[in-house]
């Protein structure tokens, strides 16, 4: 179980996004903030990848480390969304609607193949 040290309530996606702004560098221009977010996203995906790559060296995947790095991914993702004045919840709802249109009955390998064929 992941321990939440200081936050005891339910954290909505938009509340997370709002709280994450506290640690964004407000001295950056919108374009610089966007680049910072994109570089950070790429870097953090590498961090997640590295956790699993170390399995081949005998290390076990620790859930806490995955949570830690995925949290960093979310931070950079929210920073990117902020540069477009987008709310995280808006993006999440849009994505679910898109998936429902794409896979109305749930995942279907035939529909998936048609998308990529």
Number of C-alpha atoms within 10 A of each C-alpha: 5 8 8 8 6 6 8 8 7 7 11 11 16 15 13 14 22 15 13 15 14 9 9 16 12 10 8 12 11 14 11 13 20 20 16 17 23 16 12 19 21 12 15 19 14 13 19 18 13 11 17 15 14 12 11 8 8 8 11 11 13 10 11 12 13 16 13 13 18 17 13 19 21 18 22 26 18 23 28 22 17 19 16 10 9 14 16 21 14 11 12 12 11 12 12 11 13 12 13 13 11 15 14 11 8 10 12 11 10 8 12 12 9 8 9 6 6
